[in-house]
Amino acid sequence: MRDPIPDIDAFEERAAIVEYDGGLSRSRAEDVAAQAQGFHDADHYWQVLADYVVTRRLK
């Protein structure tokens, strides 16, 4: 199965909203933002984004 396409603008916006409005830590807010895009957690999101920047393609 192919990883979803990371959307950095949506990720940052969602994480900020969840952190501020939801009172979550930044780390937990990033997990929520990543999951909203179909990733397992923020670590998975950042790894896919980094791989895409280096290889210019998704796995």
Beta strands, then each sheet from edge to edge (+ up, - down):
end
